[in-house]
Amino acid sequence: MEEELSKTETNTYNLLFWDYENNTFISGNELNSWLDRINKKYKISSRKIHNHRLRHDRITQWKEANMDMEAIQYLAGHVEGSNITTDVYIDVSQEYAFNELEKAM
């Protein structure tokens, strides 16, 4: 059994939120607690920062980079053609909006 466990690969996909001691994902609650402590210490935002906000931001960045919507939906774990990706997850960043405005001028 120990021989098999020693062959186990850890964090195969180089995920950001990985618990190397337990060879598993860091839970959402653990991550949110960490984000809350960081936010309070460095006063990053007046709003609560949580892992789901990071998901919204990344999906928005993919869209702003003109990534194919089917690829975005796949990576986000959404059903292809689902409106949830565009209606819920994709926001428009201020920087992107002003860059688009400059193009139109």
All heavy atoms as an XYZ file, in Angstrom:
885
protein
N       0.827     -1.194      0.000
C       0.000      0.000      0.000
C       0.873      1.259      0.000
O       0.626      2.173     -0.773
C      -0.925     -0.030      1.217
C      -1.735      1.195      1.403
S      -3.320      0.968      0.638
C      -4.164      2.366      1.231
N       1.891      1.316      0.848
C       2.765      2.486      0.910
C       3.484      2.708     -0.418
O       3.679      3.844     -0.846
C       3.781      2.349      2.049
C       3.166      2.589      3.408
C       4.214      2.553      4.508
O       5.323      3.080      4.292
O       3.903      1.992      5.565
N       3.837      1.615     -1.071
C       4.505      1.719     -2.372
C       3.582      2.391     -3.388
O       4.006      3.243     -4.171
C       4.916      0.336     -2.863
C       5.697      0.370     -4.162
C       6.093     -1.033     -4.611
O       6.366     -1.883     -3.741
O       6.109     -1.241     -5.828
N       2.300      2.033     -3.379
C       1.335      2.632     -4.300
C       1.138      4.113     -3.988
O       1.055      4.941     -4.893
C      -0.014      1.903     -4.237
C       0.028      0.509     -4.818
C       0.462      0.512     -6.277
O      -0.045      1.336     -7.061
O       1.320     -0.320     -6.633
N       1.051      4.450     -2.695
C       0.869      5.848     -2.320
C       2.059      6.699     -2.726
O       1.909      7.856     -3.102
C       0.637      5.972     -0.810
C      -0.718      5.486     -0.307
C      -0.766      5.539      1.216
C      -1.845      6.316     -0.896
N       3.250      6.139     -2.673
C       4.443      6.899     -3.040
C       4.477      7.199     -4.536
O       5.156      8.117     -4.970
C       5.714      6.155     -2.621
O       5.876      4.990     -3.405
N       3.728      6.441     -5.335
C       3.671      6.668     -6.777
C       2.657      7.744     -7.159
O       2.594      8.163     -8.293
C       3.298      5.369     -7.502
C       4.359      4.297     -7.409
C       3.894      3.054     -8.132
C       4.888      1.931     -7.979
N       4.412      0.699     -8.615
N       1.837      8.170     -6.182
C       0.798      9.147     -6.452
C       1.399     10.487     -6.859
O       2.302     10.990     -6.215
C      -0.081      9.358     -5.200
O      -0.617      8.102     -4.802
C      -1.214     10.320     -5.477
N       0.913     11.033     -7.968
C       1.356     12.352     -8.406
C       0.521     13.403     -7.696
O      -0.675     13.229     -7.514
C       1.159     12.500     -9.914
C       2.100     11.660    -10.724
C       1.976     11.954    -12.202
O       1.851     13.139    -12.565
O       1.987     11.002    -12.973
N       1.163     14.475     -7.301
C       0.415     15.546     -6.660
C       0.267     16.728     -7.604
O       1.167     17.042     -8.362
C       1.108     16.023     -5.367
O       2.390     16.526     -5.698
C       1.241     14.901     -4.373
N      -0.881     17.346     -7.545
C      -1.180     18.551     -8.303
C      -0.739     18.440     -9.766
O      -0.009     19.291    -10.283
C      -0.546     19.766     -7.626
C      -1.210     21.053     -8.032
O      -2.182     21.066     -8.776
N      -0.676     22.153     -7.556
N      -1.206     17.436    -10.438
C      -0.847     17.140    -11.820
C      -1.026     18.339    -12.744
O      -0.225     18.575    -13.637
C      -1.693     15.968    -12.343
O      -1.529     14.872    -11.460
C      -1.273     15.555    -13.734
N      -2.086     19.115    -12.516
C      -2.390     20.233    -13.414
C      -1.885     21.571    -12.883
O      -2.266     22.625    -13.383
C      -3.898     20.300    -13.669
C      -4.398     19.038    -14.340
C      -5.121     18.096    -13.633
C      -4.107     18.785    -15.680
C      -5.564     16.929    -14.242
C      -4.545     17.622    -16.300
C      -5.272     16.703    -15.568
O      -5.704     15.556    -16.171
N      -1.020     21.525    -11.860
C      -0.456     22.750    -11.270
C      -1.529     23.747    -10.878
O      -1.448     24.939    -11.205
C       0.557     23.394    -12.224
C       1.744     22.506    -12.460
O       2.272     21.919    -11.517
N       2.163     22.384    -13.696
N      -2.538     23.252    -10.184
C      -3.635     24.106     -9.742
C      -3.152     25.072     -8.670
O      -2.295     24.747     -7.849
C      -4.780     23.254     -9.207
C      -5.363     22.262    -10.215
C      -6.374     21.358     -9.549
C      -5.984     22.989    -11.389
N      -3.710     26.250     -8.666
C      -3.294     27.286     -7.737
C      -3.682     26.954     -6.294
O      -2.890     27.133     -5.375
C      -3.933     28.620     -8.155
C      -3.634     29.837     -7.308
C      -2.129     30.110     -7.252
C      -4.371     31.044     -7.858
N      -4.879     26.462     -6.086
C      -5.375     26.212     -4.738
C      -5.301     24.724     -4.423
O      -6.280     23.990     -4.521
C      -6.801     26.752     -4.590
C      -6.877     28.224     -4.913
C      -7.594     28.670     -6.004
C      -6.204     29.150     -4.131
C      -7.646     30.024     -6.303
C      -6.255     30.504     -4.425
C      -6.973     30.935     -5.514
N      -4.128     24.281     -4.041
C      -3.867     22.868     -3.790
C      -3.216     22.693     -2.420
O      -2.289     23.409     -2.069
C      -2.936     22.309     -4.866
C      -2.782     20.831     -4.811
C      -1.759     20.132     -4.243
C      -3.690     19.856     -5.315
N      -1.973     18.784     -4.367
C      -3.152     18.586     -5.023
C      -4.904     19.937     -5.988
C      -3.791     17.411     -5.387
C      -5.527     18.763     -6.345
C      -4.980     17.517     -6.055
N      -3.694     21.745     -1.638
C      -3.133     21.430     -0.325
C      -2.132     20.292     -0.506
O      -2.512     19.138     -0.673
C      -4.260     21.018      0.617
C      -3.786     20.674      2.010
O      -2.570     20.482      2.211
O      -4.643     20.600      2.906
N      -0.852     20.627     -0.515
C       0.191     19.629     -0.765
C       0.316     18.633      0.381
O       0.687     17.485      0.147
C       1.534     20.306     -1.040
C       1.597     20.917     -2.416
C       1.249     22.245     -2.625
C       1.960     20.148     -3.514
C       1.292     22.796     -3.900
C       2.007     20.691     -4.783
C       1.672     22.014     -4.967
O       1.700     22.554     -6.239
N       0.030     19.046      1.598
C       0.126     18.122      2.735
C      -0.883     16.990      2.618
O      -0.585     15.838      2.905
C      -0.093     18.864      4.054
C       1.116     19.599      4.547
C       0.876     20.214      5.911
O       0.096     19.647      6.705
O       1.469     21.266      6.183
N      -2.102     17.333      2.206
C      -3.174     16.343      2.119
C      -3.439     15.870      0.696
O      -4.347     15.073      0.467
C      -4.456     16.903      2.746
C      -4.274     17.191      4.208
O      -3.776     16.363      4.962
N      -4.659     18.385      4.627
N      -2.671     16.390     -0.273
C      -2.803     16.004     -1.672
C      -4.249     16.118     -2.159
O      -4.819     15.188     -2.719
C      -2.255     14.591     -1.902
C      -2.046     14.311     -3.376
O      -1.808     15.226     -4.154
N      -2.127     13.061     -3.745
N      -4.823     17.298     -1.951
C      -6.206     17.529     -2.342
C      -6.427     19.022     -2.603
O      -5.557     19.839     -2.334
C      -7.181     17.013     -1.258
O      -8.506     17.078     -1.767
C      -7.073     17.816      0.021
N      -7.600     19.343     -3.131
C      -7.966     20.740     -3.339
C      -8.106     21.445     -1.999
O      -8.482     20.840     -1.015
C      -9.321     20.858     -4.049
C      -9.333     20.279     -5.425
C      -9.875     19.036     -5.660
C      -8.811     21.000     -6.485
C      -9.896     18.504     -6.942
C      -8.832     20.481     -7.768
C      -9.373     19.229     -7.988
N      -7.836     22.751     -1.986
C      -8.152     23.570     -0.816
C      -9.641     23.863     -0.912
O     -10.146     24.258     -1.964
C      -7.322     24.870     -0.821
C      -5.844     24.527     -0.626
C      -7.816     25.837      0.241
C      -4.914     25.707     -0.751
N     -10.356     23.678      0.179
C     -11.809     23.853      0.153
C     -12.180     25.317     -0.061
O     -11.392     26.228      0.221
C     -12.434     23.359      1.461
O     -12.187     24.288      2.502
N     -13.380     25.521     -0.550
C     -13.880     26.878     -0.758
C     -13.895     27.678      0.535
O     -13.565     28.862      0.547
N     -14.278     27.030      1.639
C     -14.315     27.725      2.924
C     -12.915     28.155      3.364
O     -12.729     29.259      3.868
C     -14.948     26.848      4.010
C     -16.435     26.712      3.828
O     -17.069     27.532      3.172
N     -17.006     25.670      4.393
N     -11.933     27.272      3.182
C     -10.552     27.619      3.539
C     -10.062     28.793      2.695
O      -9.436     29.721      3.201
C      -9.624     26.431      3.312
C      -9.790     25.303      4.297
C      -8.921     24.119      3.918
O      -9.216     23.474      2.893
O      -7.945     23.863      4.654
N     -10.336     28.727      1.424
C      -9.912     29.777      0.508
C     -10.572     31.106      0.858
O      -9.918     32.151      0.913
C     -10.227     29.387     -0.934
C      -9.864     30.399     -2.004
C      -8.384     30.744     -1.952
C     -10.222     29.850     -3.367
N     -11.872     31.079      1.130
C     -12.582     32.313      1.470
C     -12.070     32.914      2.774
O     -11.965     34.130      2.903
C     -14.088     32.073      1.530
C     -14.677     31.915      0.147
O     -14.156     32.442     -0.829
N     -15.768     31.180      0.056
N     -11.727     32.079      3.739
C     -11.156     32.578      5.003
C      -9.824     33.268      4.739
O      -9.537     34.335      5.286
C     -10.949     31.434      5.994
O     -12.175     30.918      6.414
N      -9.004     32.660      3.897
C      -7.712     33.226      3.542
C      -7.891     34.563      2.818
O      -7.229     35.553      3.129
C      -6.943     32.224      2.681
C      -5.609     32.694      2.220
C      -4.460     32.765      2.948
C      -5.285     33.175      0.911
N      -3.434     33.252      2.165
C      -3.922     33.506      0.909
C      -6.022     33.337     -0.265
C      -3.272     34.002     -0.203
C      -5.359     33.829     -1.377
C      -4.007     34.153     -1.335
N      -8.812     34.597      1.839
C      -9.069     35.832      1.100
C      -9.584     36.934      2.030
O      -9.206     38.100      1.892
C     -10.078     35.586     -0.030
C      -9.583     34.764     -1.211
C     -10.743     34.390     -2.128
C      -8.497     35.506     -1.978
N     -10.424     36.566      2.992
C     -10.954     37.528      3.951
C      -9.827     38.127      4.799
O      -9.762     39.336      4.999
C     -12.006     36.851      4.838
C     -12.783     37.845      5.663
O     -13.224     38.880      5.111
O     -12.963     37.590      6.876
N      -8.911     37.278      5.284
C      -7.782     37.773      6.083
C      -6.880     38.688      5.261
O      -6.454     39.749      5.737
C      -6.969     36.600      6.646
C      -7.671     35.864      7.769
C      -6.736     34.898      8.491
N      -6.095     33.931      7.621
C      -6.598     32.758      7.262
N      -7.787     32.383      7.703
N      -5.914     31.924      6.486
N      -6.608     38.311      4.022
C      -5.765     39.135      3.144
C      -6.442     40.484      2.873
O      -5.802     41.534      2.917
C      -5.484     38.408      1.804
C      -4.679     37.137      2.030
C      -4.818     39.320      0.794
C      -3.266     37.368      2.493
N      -7.739     40.450      2.611
C      -8.482     41.672      2.322
C      -8.475     42.614      3.531
O      -8.276     43.822      3.380
C      -9.914     41.331      1.917
C     -10.668     42.540      1.388
O     -10.085     43.449      0.820
N     -11.966     42.551      1.584
N      -8.676     42.079      4.720
C      -8.664     42.913      5.921
C      -7.276     43.490      6.179
O      -7.144     44.662      6.521
C      -9.123     42.090      7.134
C     -10.613     41.858      7.150
C     -11.026     41.002      8.330
C     -12.522     40.742      8.269
N     -12.943     39.786      9.294
N      -6.251     42.677      5.985
C      -4.882     43.120      6.252
C      -4.446     44.217      5.286
O      -3.844     45.213      5.684
C      -3.922     41.936      6.161
C      -2.486     42.301      6.479
C      -1.590     41.077      6.499
C      -0.160     41.477      6.853
N       0.703     40.286      6.944
N      -4.727     44.050      4.002
C      -4.240     44.977      2.982
C      -5.304     45.947      2.462
O      -5.013     46.748      1.576
C      -3.621     44.200      1.817
C      -2.399     43.429      2.252
C      -2.455     42.054      2.429
C      -1.201     44.085      2.514
C      -1.340     41.339      2.850
C      -0.080     43.387      2.933
C      -0.159     42.007      3.101
O       0.944     41.309      3.512
N      -6.534     45.830      2.993
C      -7.632     46.733      2.600
C      -7.760     46.811      1.072
O      -7.742     47.887      0.468
C      -7.427     48.111      3.213
C      -7.438     48.095      4.730
C      -7.155     49.460      5.298
C      -7.245     49.527      6.792
N      -6.432     48.666      7.572
N      -7.886     45.655      0.444
C      -7.972     45.550     -1.011
C      -9.306     46.078     -1.523
O      -9.382     46.778     -2.518
C      -7.763     44.087     -1.464
C      -6.360     43.636     -1.065
C      -7.995     43.920     -2.954
C      -6.132     42.141     -1.158
N     -10.367     45.720     -0.827
C     -11.700     46.092     -1.295
C     -12.615     46.333     -0.099
O     -12.462     45.705      0.942
C     -12.275     44.959     -2.156
O     -13.608     45.234     -2.510
N     -13.574     47.237     -0.288
C     -14.571     47.453      0.760
C     -15.604     46.320      0.742
O     -16.302     46.089      1.722
C     -15.269     48.800      0.575
O     -15.895     48.860     -0.694
N     -15.684     45.634     -0.390
C     -16.592     44.480     -0.523
C     -15.862     43.214     -0.097
O     -14.640     43.128     -0.156
C     -17.053     44.318     -1.971
C     -17.903     45.442     -2.435
C     -18.385     45.307     -3.857
N     -17.956     44.125     -4.570
C     -18.137     43.921     -5.857
N     -18.733     44.841     -6.571
N     -17.730     42.826     -6.439
N     -16.629     42.223      0.302
C     -16.051     40.929      0.655
C     -15.501     40.260     -0.607
O     -16.153     40.242     -1.638
C     -17.117     40.045      1.299
C     -16.597     38.742      1.820
C     -17.681     38.023      2.603
C     -17.257     36.675      3.093
N     -16.216     36.686      4.097
N     -14.279     39.769     -0.514
C     -13.677     39.048     -1.629
C     -13.874     37.558     -1.366
O     -13.630     37.078     -0.268
C     -12.168     39.349     -1.753
C     -11.949     40.841     -2.018
C     -11.544     38.519     -2.860
C     -10.493     41.244     -2.036
N     -14.342     36.830     -2.366
C     -14.558     35.394     -2.208
C     -14.139     34.660     -3.477
O     -13.943     35.277     -4.526
C     -16.023     35.095     -1.849
C     -17.007     35.745     -2.775
N     -17.396     35.183     -3.964
C     -17.650     36.925     -2.701
C     -18.252     35.991     -4.573
N     -18.421     37.047     -3.837
N     -13.986     33.362     -3.362
C     -13.487     32.568     -4.482
C     -14.393     32.656     -5.700
O     -13.924     32.585     -6.834
C     -13.225     31.121     -4.082
C     -14.469     30.384     -3.640
O     -15.537     30.967     -3.463
N     -14.335     29.099     -3.422
N     -15.667     32.843     -5.504
C     -16.578     32.915     -6.645
C     -16.329     34.186     -7.458
O     -16.475     34.200     -8.679
C     -18.024     32.840     -6.164
C     -18.942     32.256     -7.178
N     -18.932     30.926     -7.507
C     -19.871     32.829     -7.964
C     -19.835     30.699     -8.447
N     -20.412     31.838     -8.743
N     -15.922     35.260     -6.787
C     -15.585     36.503     -7.490
C     -14.383     36.279     -8.401
O     -14.323     36.798     -9.515
C     -15.277     37.596     -6.456
C     -14.921     38.941     -7.046
C     -16.149     39.643     -7.586
N     -16.075     39.669     -9.037
C     -17.093     39.868     -9.853
N     -18.297     40.048     -9.372
N     -16.950     39.881    -11.139
N     -13.431     35.469     -7.938
C     -12.267     35.151     -8.767
C     -12.703     34.428    -10.036
O     -12.162     34.651    -11.118
C     -11.270     34.290     -7.983
C     -10.671     34.921     -6.728
C      -9.778     33.909     -6.020
C      -9.910     36.191     -7.053
N     -13.705     33.562     -9.904
C     -14.235     32.820    -11.056
C     -14.866     33.780    -12.074
O     -14.612     33.688    -13.268
C     -15.248     31.797    -10.542
C     -15.882     30.925    -11.578
C     -16.754     29.891    -10.864
N     -17.629     29.204    -11.755
C     -17.297     28.161    -12.502
N     -16.070     27.689    -12.458
N     -18.174     27.585    -13.284
N     -15.675     34.723    -11.578
C     -16.283     35.729    -12.460
C     -15.199     36.512    -13.195
O     -15.288     36.723    -14.404
C     -17.134     36.716    -11.645
C     -18.470     36.199    -11.260
N     -19.608     36.538    -11.932
C     -18.858     35.374    -10.255
C     -20.650     35.939    -11.361
N     -20.215     35.234    -10.340
N     -14.189     36.941    -12.448
C     -13.124     37.748    -13.052
C     -12.374     36.980    -14.131
O     -12.088     37.512    -15.200
C     -12.139     38.224    -11.983
C     -12.749     39.276    -11.061
O     -13.829     39.804    -11.388
O     -12.140     39.556    -10.012
N     -12.041     35.724    -13.877
C     -11.283     34.933    -14.860
C     -12.123     34.703    -16.119
O     -11.626     34.846    -17.232
C     -10.852     33.600    -14.253
C     -10.165     32.660    -15.243
C      -9.008     33.280    -15.990
N      -7.921     33.546    -15.080
C      -6.888     34.322    -15.362
N      -6.787     34.897    -16.542
N      -5.940     34.523    -14.491
N     -13.385     34.359    -15.963
C     -14.243     34.112    -17.120
C     -14.402     35.394    -17.935
O     -14.370     35.373    -19.171
C     -15.600     33.517    -16.684
C     -15.373     32.092    -16.131
C     -16.600     33.506    -17.826
C     -16.576     31.467    -15.467
N     -14.529     36.543    -17.261
C     -14.595     37.831    -17.953
C     -13.304     38.089    -18.720
O     -13.332     38.531    -19.876
C     -14.867     38.968    -16.947
O     -16.161     38.761    -16.353
C     -14.828     40.327    -17.617
N     -12.161     37.813    -18.105
C     -10.876     38.015    -18.787
C     -10.761     37.155    -20.032
O     -10.253     37.607    -21.068
C      -9.720     37.724    -17.830
C      -9.584     38.767    -16.745
C      -8.669     38.322    -15.620
O      -8.144     37.212    -15.623
N      -8.478     39.190    -14.641
N     -11.242     35.917    -19.952
C     -11.198     35.043    -21.134
C     -12.033     35.635    -22.261
O     -11.630     35.648    -23.421
C     -11.702     33.644    -20.790
C     -10.778     32.838    -19.942
C      -9.440     32.987    -19.797
C     -11.137     31.729    -19.125
N      -8.939     32.038    -18.931
C      -9.957     31.255    -18.514
C     -12.343     31.092    -18.845
C      -9.945     30.175    -17.645
C     -12.337     30.005    -17.981
C     -11.151     29.553    -17.391
N     -13.223     36.145    -21.924
C     -14.103     36.731    -22.933
C     -13.468     37.985    -23.533
O     -13.484     38.190    -24.749
C     -15.468     37.060    -22.317
C     -16.430     37.752    -23.254
C     -16.761     36.917    -24.466
C     -17.774     37.641    -25.335
N     -17.815     37.114    -26.677
N     -12.876     38.830    -22.680
C     -12.247     40.055    -23.161
C     -11.021     39.766    -24.025
O     -10.620     40.592    -24.838
C     -11.879     40.960    -21.985
C     -13.109     41.558    -21.311
C     -12.787     42.424    -20.110
O     -11.609     42.483    -19.684
O     -13.724     43.060    -19.600
N     -10.435     38.585    -23.857
C      -9.295     38.173    -24.688
C      -9.765     37.512    -25.984
O      -8.977     36.949    -26.730
C      -8.401     37.218    -23.906
N     -11.077     37.575    -26.239
C     -11.701     37.005    -27.439
C     -11.551     35.493    -27.526
O     -11.482     34.931    -28.625
C     -11.163     37.675    -28.707
C     -11.553     39.130    -28.777
O     -12.698     39.480    -28.493
N     -10.606     39.976    -29.114
N     -11.526     34.842    -26.391
C     -11.475     33.388    -26.369
C     -12.812     32.840    -26.853
O     -13.869     33.438    -26.598
C     -11.201     32.929    -24.930
C     -10.713     31.544    -24.789
S     -10.087     31.379    -23.089
C     -10.371     29.657    -22.862
N     -12.787     31.743    -27.556
C     -13.992     31.112    -28.079
C     -14.953     30.760    -26.937
O     -14.543     30.205    -25.919
C     -13.595     29.835    -28.838
C     -14.795     29.120    -29.393
O     -15.392     29.627    -30.358
O     -15.150     28.051    -28.838
N     -16.237     31.111    -27.110
C     -17.219     30.896    -26.047
C     -17.365     29.418    -25.683
O     -17.538     29.079    -24.514
C     -18.582     31.477    -26.456
C     -19.630     31.378    -25.348
S     -19.151     32.105    -23.764
C     -19.141     33.825    -24.178
N     -17.273     28.531    -26.654
C     -17.368     27.099    -26.341
C     -16.212     26.667    -25.439
O     -16.398     25.867    -24.528
C     -17.392     26.263    -27.623
C     -18.691     26.394    -28.389
C     -18.694     25.576    -29.674
O     -17.779     24.752    -29.892
O     -19.626     25.764    -30.470
N     -15.029     27.209    -25.677
C     -13.876     26.889    -24.835
C     -14.073     27.447    -23.429
O     -13.777     26.779    -22.430
C     -12.593     27.438    -25.450
N     -14.593     28.673    -23.345
C     -14.859     29.280    -22.026
C     -15.858     28.429    -21.256
O     -15.651     28.118    -20.081
C     -15.382     30.727    -22.182
C     -14.299     31.628    -22.754
C     -15.894     31.258    -20.847
C     -14.780     33.028    -23.129
N     -16.933     28.037    -21.924
C     -17.956     27.233    -21.253
C     -17.392     25.892    -20.806
O     -17.694     25.419    -19.708
C     -19.168     27.045    -22.174
C     -19.940     28.330    -22.338
C     -21.056     28.235    -23.343
O     -20.935     27.558    -24.358
N     -22.147     28.924    -23.069
N     -16.566     25.286    -21.614
C     -15.944     24.016    -21.248
C     -15.076     24.183    -20.002
O     -15.179     23.421    -19.042
C     -15.117     23.465    -22.412
C     -14.356     22.221    -22.057
C     -15.001     20.990    -22.036
C     -13.015     22.274    -21.710
C     -14.307     19.836    -21.686
C     -12.310     21.130    -21.370
C     -12.970     19.912    -21.354
O     -12.291     18.772    -20.993
N     -14.208     25.188    -20.018
C     -13.302     25.419    -18.898
C     -14.047     25.813    -17.625
O     -13.616     25.485    -16.517
C     -12.271     26.496    -19.255
C     -11.272     26.089    -20.333
C     -10.489     27.304    -20.808
C     -10.341     24.997    -19.819
N     -15.173     26.506    -17.784
C     -15.968     26.921    -16.625
C     -16.855     25.788    -16.108
O     -17.427     25.889    -15.029
C     -16.837     28.124    -16.991
N     -16.971     24.726    -16.886
C     -17.838     23.616    -16.480
C     -19.297     23.867    -16.775
O     -20.186     23.282    -16.163
N     -19.561     24.754    -17.741
C     -20.933     25.055    -18.132
C     -21.291     24.267    -19.385
O     -20.432     23.955    -20.199
C     -21.101     26.546    -18.427
C     -20.857     27.417    -17.242
N     -20.535     28.746    -17.361
C     -20.881     27.160    -15.912
C     -20.385     29.265    -16.161
N     -20.579     28.318    -15.259
N     -22.567     23.983    -19.553
C     -23.062     23.272    -20.724
C     -22.915     24.189    -21.939
O     -23.236     25.379    -21.872
C     -24.548     22.877    -20.536
C     -25.121     22.253    -21.790
C     -24.702     21.962    -19.342
N     -22.407     23.632    -23.033
C     -22.243     24.407    -24.259
C     -23.570     25.035    -24.652
O     -24.607     24.380    -24.661
C     -21.747     23.483    -25.377
C     -21.373     24.204    -26.642
C     -20.848     23.257    -27.699
O     -20.022     22.384    -27.368
O     -21.288     23.391    -28.859
N     -23.541     26.326    -24.964
C     -24.751     27.040    -25.358
C     -25.550     27.590    -24.194
O     -26.543     28.279    -24.382
N     -25.120     27.311    -22.971
C     -25.822     27.785    -21.782
C     -25.715     29.298    -21.664
O     -24.661     29.876    -21.908
C     -25.225     27.126    -20.532
O     -25.698     27.761    -19.366
N     -26.789     29.937    -21.286
C     -26.785     31.389    -21.097
C     -26.128     31.795    -19.781
O     -25.823     32.970    -19.591
C     -28.207     31.944    -21.138
C     -28.797     31.880    -22.529
O     -28.075     31.817    -23.517
N     -30.114     31.878    -22.603
N     -25.929     30.860    -18.864
C     -25.377     31.208    -17.552
C     -23.990     31.836    -17.681
O     -23.640     32.747    -16.937
C     -25.356     29.999    -16.589
C     -25.130     30.476    -15.167
C     -24.292     28.987    -16.961
C     -25.474     29.459    -14.107
N     -23.216     31.395    -18.666
C     -21.873     31.940    -18.835
C     -21.939     33.430    -19.147
O     -21.264     34.232    -18.501
C     -21.111     31.207    -19.956
O     -21.208     29.800    -19.741
C     -19.649     31.610    -19.988
N     -22.759     33.814    -20.106
C     -22.835     35.219    -20.506
C     -23.715     36.043    -19.568
O     -23.390     37.186    -19.272
C     -23.363     35.355    -21.944
O     -24.597     34.655    -22.054
C     -22.364     34.827    -22.941
N     -24.802     35.484    -19.092
C     -25.745     36.256    -18.273
C     -25.287     36.437    -16.828
O     -25.632     37.426    -16.193
C     -27.124     35.588    -18.273
C     -27.786     35.614    -19.636
O     -27.279     36.311    -20.542
O     -28.814     34.928    -19.807
N     -24.526     35.488    -16.305
C     -24.152     35.539    -14.894
C     -22.665     35.809    -14.691
O     -22.283     36.613    -13.844
C     -24.549     34.222    -14.178
C     -24.074     34.208    -12.743
C     -26.057     34.012    -14.250
N     -21.814     35.161    -15.457
C     -20.383     35.186    -15.169
C     -19.592     36.268    -15.879
O     -18.552     36.686    -15.412
C     -19.753     33.822    -15.469
C     -20.051     32.843    -14.369
C     -21.175     32.044    -14.411
C     -19.217     32.751    -13.270
C     -21.463     31.168    -13.392
C     -19.495     31.882    -12.240
C     -20.620     31.088    -12.306
O     -20.900     30.232    -11.285
N     -20.033     36.704    -17.033
C     -19.240     37.666    -17.793
C     -19.694     39.082    -17.467
O     -20.840     39.451    -17.669
C     -19.318     37.387    -19.308
C     -18.666     36.037    -19.592
C     -18.635     38.506    -20.092
C     -18.705     35.603    -21.031
N     -18.749     39.836    -16.931
C     -18.952     41.245    -16.643
C     -18.140     42.019    -17.680
O     -17.481     41.443    -18.525
C     -18.423     41.585    -15.243
C     -19.075     40.747    -14.142
O     -20.305     40.579    -14.182
O     -18.344     40.263    -13.256
N     -18.148     43.311    -17.592
C     -17.293     44.132    -18.439
C     -16.399     44.922    -17.502
O     -16.888     45.658    -16.649
C     -18.114     45.090    -19.331
C     -17.211     46.034    -20.099
C     -18.990     44.299    -20.276
N     -15.095     44.767    -17.658
C     -14.186     45.524    -16.804
C     -14.136     46.971    -17.291
O     -14.375     47.266    -18.459
C     -12.784     44.910    -16.828
O     -12.170     45.116    -18.084
N     -13.829     47.864    -16.368
C     -13.734     49.286    -16.698
C     -12.672     49.510    -17.767
O     -12.893     50.243    -18.733
C     -13.404     50.073    -15.444
C     -13.339     51.570    -15.651
C     -13.049     52.316    -14.360
O     -12.804     51.733    -13.319
N     -13.078     53.624    -14.432
N     -11.530     48.862    -17.619
C     -10.436     49.014    -18.586
C     -10.872     48.585    -19.986
O     -10.632     49.277    -20.972
C      -9.228     48.183    -18.142
C      -8.057     48.283    -19.072
C      -6.878     47.417    -18.637
O      -6.986     46.703    -17.616
O      -5.863     47.445    -19.337
N     -11.555     47.438    -20.069
C     -12.020     46.937    -21.361
C     -13.024     47.908    -21.990
O     -12.952     48.220    -23.181
C     -12.650     45.554    -21.190
C     -13.125     44.946    -22.477
C     -12.223     44.362    -23.361
C     -14.467     44.953    -22.820
C     -12.655     43.794    -24.553
C     -14.909     44.399    -24.007
C     -14.003     43.812    -24.870
O     -14.425     43.261    -26.050
N     -13.959     48.409    -21.185
C     -14.982     49.323    -21.697
C     -14.346     50.590    -22.271
O     -14.713     51.045    -23.359
C     -15.968     49.671    -20.588
N     -13.365     51.151    -21.552
C     -12.720     52.365    -22.049
C     -11.853     52.093    -23.272
O     -11.768     52.934    -24.177
C     -11.924     53.055    -20.938
C     -12.805     53.818    -19.977
C     -12.889     53.441    -18.651
C     -13.557     54.903    -20.410
C     -13.709     54.131    -17.764
C     -14.376     55.601    -19.539
C     -14.455     55.220    -18.210
N     -11.225     50.932    -23.337
C     -10.460     50.572    -24.541
C     -11.389     50.455    -25.749
O     -11.045     50.897    -26.853
C      -9.698     49.265    -24.333
C      -8.474     49.446    -23.468
O      -7.964     50.556    -23.291
N      -8.009     48.361    -22.881
N     -12.550     49.865    -25.552
C     -13.528     49.746    -26.647
C     -14.033     51.120    -27.061
O     -14.234     51.374    -28.252
C     -14.690     48.840    -26.218
C     -14.314     47.379    -26.066
C     -13.812     46.764    -27.365
O     -14.581     46.746    -28.357
O     -12.654     46.314    -27.401
N     -14.218     52.005    -26.099
C     -14.671     53.370    -26.397
C     -13.620     54.102    -27.251
O     -13.959     54.757    -28.224
C     -14.934     54.144    -25.118
C     -15.382     55.593    -25.271
C     -16.693     55.672    -26.045
C     -15.515     56.257    -23.908
N     -12.351     53.932    -26.894
C     -11.285     54.559    -27.668
C     -11.263     54.066    -29.104
O     -11.035     54.826    -30.042
C      -9.919     54.287    -27.013
C      -9.635     55.197    -25.841
C      -8.234     55.021    -25.300
O      -7.302     54.752    -26.096
O      -8.085     55.134    -24.082
N     -11.519     52.779    -29.310
C     -11.563     52.221    -30.673
C     -12.672     52.880    -31.483
O     -12.536     53.099    -32.683
C     -11.810     50.714    -30.625
C     -10.635     49.889    -30.160
C     -11.052     48.427    -30.199
C     -10.133     47.536    -29.421
N     -10.620     46.142    -29.404
N     -13.798     53.163    -30.823
C     -14.957     53.727    -31.528
C     -14.763     55.202    -31.868
O     -15.409     55.719    -32.771
C     -16.200     53.561    -30.655
N     -13.875     55.850    -31.168
C     -13.683     57.305    -31.393
C     -12.838     57.500    -32.586
O     -12.269     57.618    -33.320
C     -13.041     57.973    -30.188
C     -13.750     57.654    -28.914
S     -14.985     58.632    -28.338
C     -15.001     60.040    -27.828
